[in-house]
């Protein structure tokens, strides 16, 4: 074997407290000091909302490079995003933009659409009693029940355009997540289970924002 000398720089990012993890024996101390040469500490997205427009344009450009239609956000849409607390930080924003790029046909994404998406993300579904949803409820009946609640949330008004793709995504997300969980994060086996091409599954995972790490760690 011949050793080949390389000259590289490594950029690593984390949201974890590595010093504490070292004390707990969960992270190698020698690796920490190799990486910790020029530390850059970025505040959470909610503390630097002025960066949101640039990040949105960047993520839309990425989606466009992957073959999706070019998109832009209406002025009021940025105001809605600045008001949102972003508990999932930049990754949550990236997933939102990918979802908007994939699910909405219009070129300009309105403030109403963004507020609807953020409201759906920010508000967990209310628990439903067994009397409302019996054990033998079919998938079709469950979707029908969901749609009734969804439409009622707009107080007699119509929801934003693009409902068909939006509902498909709502069904696809738990389906893909359940398949990834059942196969312990193995994308090849999950693709076989779903009857999809592996590249198609990877695209779905990216577009829907499925947490592959979470799926692989489920018992």
C-alpha positions as CSV (number, residue, x, y, z in Angstrom):
1,X,0.0,0.0,0.0
2,X,1.1,3.6,-0.7
3,X,0.2,6.4,1.6
4,X,-1.2,9.4,-0.2
5,X,-0.9,12.7,1.6
6,X,-3.9,14.9,1.6
7,X,-4.6,18.5,2.5
8,X,-8.2,18.9,3.6
9,X,-10.2,21.0,6.0
10,X,-13.1,19.4,7.9
11,X,-16.2,21.5,8.8
12,X,-18.3,19.8,11.5
13,X,-21.6,21.0,13.1
14,X,-23.6,19.9,16.1
15,X,-26.3,21.2,18.4
16,X,-25.1,19.0,21.3
17,X,-23.0,20.0,24.2
18,X,-19.8,18.1,23.4
19,X,-18.0,19.0,26.6
20,X,-20.8,17.5,28.6
21,X,-20.9,14.4,26.4
22,X,-17.1,14.0,27.0
23,X,-17.7,14.0,30.7
24,X,-20.4,11.4,30.3
25,X,-18.1,9.2,28.2
26,X,-20.3,9.6,25.1
27,X,-17.8,11.5,22.9
28,X,-14.1,10.9,22.4
29,X,-12.0,13.7,23.9
30,X,-9.2,13.3,21.4
31,X,-11.6,13.7,18.5
32,X,-13.1,16.8,20.1
33,X,-9.7,18.5,20.3
34,X,-8.9,17.6,16.7
35,X,-12.2,19.2,15.5
36,X,-12.2,22.1,17.9
37,X,-9.8,24.4,16.0
38,X,-11.9,27.4,15.0
39,X,-15.2,27.1,16.7
40,X,-18.1,29.1,15.3
41,X,-21.2,29.4,17.5
42,X,-24.4,30.3,15.6
43,X,-27.5,31.4,17.5
44,X,-30.8,29.6,16.9
45,X,-32.8,30.6,13.9
46,X,-35.4,32.3,16.0
47,X,-32.7,34.7,17.3
48,X,-31.5,35.6,13.8
49,X,-34.8,35.9,11.8
50,X,-33.1,38.4,9.4
51,X,-31.3,35.4,7.9
52,X,-34.6,33.7,6.9
53,X,-35.1,35.3,3.4
54,X,-31.5,34.3,2.3
55,X,-32.0,30.8,3.6
56,X,-35.3,30.4,1.9
57,X,-33.9,31.5,-1.4
58,X,-31.0,29.1,-0.9
59,X,-33.2,26.2,-0.2
60,X,-35.5,27.0,-3.2
61,X,-32.4,27.1,-5.4
62,X,-31.4,23.7,-4.2
63,X,-34.9,22.3,-4.9
64,X,-34.8,23.9,-8.4
65,X,-31.5,22.3,-9.1
66,X,-33.1,18.9,-8.3
67,X,-35.7,19.5,-11.0
68,X,-38.5,21.2,-9.1
69,X,-40.3,24.4,-10.3
70,X,-38.7,27.7,-9.3
71,X,-40.6,29.3,-6.4
72,X,-40.6,32.6,-4.5
73,X,-42.3,33.8,-1.3
74,X,-44.7,36.7,-1.2
75,X,-43.7,39.6,1.1
76,X,-46.1,38.7,3.8
77,X,-44.8,35.1,3.9
78,X,-41.5,36.2,5.3
79,X,-43.3,38.1,8.1
80,X,-45.1,34.9,9.0
81,X,-41.8,33.0,9.1
82,X,-40.1,35.6,11.2
83,X,-42.9,35.3,13.8
84,X,-42.6,31.5,14.0
85,X,-40.3,30.2,16.8
86,X,-38.6,27.5,14.7
87,X,-38.1,24.8,17.4
88,X,-36.5,22.6,14.8
89,X,-34.0,25.4,13.8
90,X,-32.7,25.6,10.2
91,X,-33.5,22.0,9.4
92,X,-37.2,22.7,10.1
93,X,-37.0,25.7,7.7
94,X,-35.3,23.5,5.0
95,X,-38.0,20.9,5.3
96,X,-40.7,23.5,5.0
97,X,-39.2,24.9,1.9
98,X,-38.7,21.5,0.3
99,X,-42.4,20.8,1.1
100,X,-43.5,24.0,-0.4
101,X,-41.4,23.4,-3.5
102,X,-42.7,19.9,-4.0
103,X,-46.4,20.2,-3.1
104,X,-47.6,23.6,-4.4
105,X,-47.9,24.2,-8.2
106,X,-47.9,28.0,-8.1
107,X,-44.8,30.0,-8.6
108,X,-45.4,32.5,-5.7
109,X,-46.1,31.0,-2.3
110,X,-48.5,33.2,-0.4
111,X,-48.6,34.2,3.2
112,X,-51.8,32.2,3.7
113,X,-50.1,29.0,2.5
114,X,-47.1,29.5,4.7
115,X,-49.3,30.2,7.8
116,X,-51.3,27.1,7.0
117,X,-48.2,25.0,6.8
118,X,-46.7,26.5,10.0
119,X,-50.0,26.1,11.8
120,X,-50.1,22.4,10.8
121,X,-46.5,21.9,12.0
122,X,-46.8,23.9,15.2
123,X,-50.2,22.4,16.4
124,X,-50.1,18.7,17.3
125,X,-53.2,16.8,16.3
126,X,-55.7,16.6,19.1
127,X,-56.2,13.2,20.6
128,X,-59.3,11.4,19.2
129,X,-61.4,9.2,21.4
130,X,-61.9,5.5,20.6
131,X,-65.6,6.2,20.1
132,X,-64.8,8.7,17.3
133,X,-62.3,6.4,15.6
134,X,-63.0,2.7,16.2
135,X,-60.3,0.0,16.0
136,X,-61.7,-1.3,12.7
137,X,-61.6,2.1,11.0
138,X,-60.3,1.8,7.4
139,X,-57.6,4.1,6.0
140,X,-60.2,5.7,3.8
141,X,-62.5,6.5,6.7
142,X,-59.6,7.9,8.7
143,X,-58.6,10.2,5.9
144,X,-62.3,11.3,5.5
145,X,-62.4,12.1,9.2
146,X,-59.1,14.0,9.0
147,X,-60.5,16.0,6.0
148,X,-63.6,17.0,7.9
149,X,-61.5,18.4,10.7
150,X,-59.1,20.0,8.3
151,X,-61.9,21.9,6.4
152,X,-63.6,22.9,9.6
153,X,-60.4,24.6,10.7
154,X,-60.9,27.3,8.1
155,X,-64.3,28.4,9.4
156,X,-66.3,28.0,6.2
157,X,-63.5,29.4,4.0
158,X,-61.6,27.2,1.5
159,X,-58.0,26.1,2.3
160,X,-55.1,27.2,0.1
161,X,-54.7,25.7,-3.4
162,X,-52.7,22.5,-3.8
163,X,-54.9,20.4,-1.4
164,X,-54.5,17.2,-3.4
165,X,-50.7,17.0,-3.2
166,X,-50.8,18.3,0.4
167,X,-53.1,15.4,1.6
168,X,-51.0,12.9,-0.4
169,X,-48.0,14.1,1.6
170,X,-49.9,13.8,4.9
171,X,-50.5,10.1,4.0
172,X,-47.1,9.4,2.6
173,X,-45.2,10.7,5.6
174,X,-46.5,8.2,8.2
175,X,-46.3,5.4,5.5
176,X,-42.7,6.1,4.7
177,X,-41.8,6.6,8.4
178,X,-43.6,3.3,9.4
179,X,-41.8,1.4,6.7
180,X,-38.4,2.9,7.7
181,X,-39.1,2.1,11.3
182,X,-40.2,-1.5,10.5
183,X,-36.9,-2.1,8.6
184,X,-34.7,-0.3,11.3
185,X,-33.8,2.5,8.8
186,X,-32.7,0.1,6.0
187,X,-33.6,2.0,2.9
188,X,-33.2,-1.0,0.6
189,X,-35.6,-3.2,2.6
190,X,-38.0,-0.3,3.1
191,X,-38.1,0.3,-0.7
192,X,-38.8,-3.3,-1.3
193,X,-41.6,-3.2,1.3
194,X,-43.2,-0.2,-0.3
195,X,-42.7,-1.5,-3.8
196,X,-40.6,1.6,-4.7
197,X,-37.3,2.2,-6.4
198,X,-34.6,3.0,-3.8
199,X,-33.9,6.4,-5.5
200,X,-37.6,7.2,-5.4
201,X,-37.7,6.4,-1.7
202,X,-34.7,8.6,-1.0
203,X,-36.4,11.4,-2.8
204,X,-39.6,10.9,-0.8
205,X,-37.6,10.9,2.5
206,X,-35.9,14.2,1.5
207,X,-39.1,15.9,0.3
208,X,-41.2,14.7,3.3
209,X,-38.6,15.4,5.9
210,X,-38.6,11.9,7.3
211,X,-36.2,11.5,10.2
212,X,-34.2,8.5,9.1
213,X,-32.1,8.5,12.3
214,X,-35.3,8.4,14.5
215,X,-36.6,5.5,12.4
216,X,-33.4,3.5,12.7
217,X,-33.4,3.8,16.5
218,X,-36.9,2.6,17.2
219,X,-37.1,-0.6,19.3
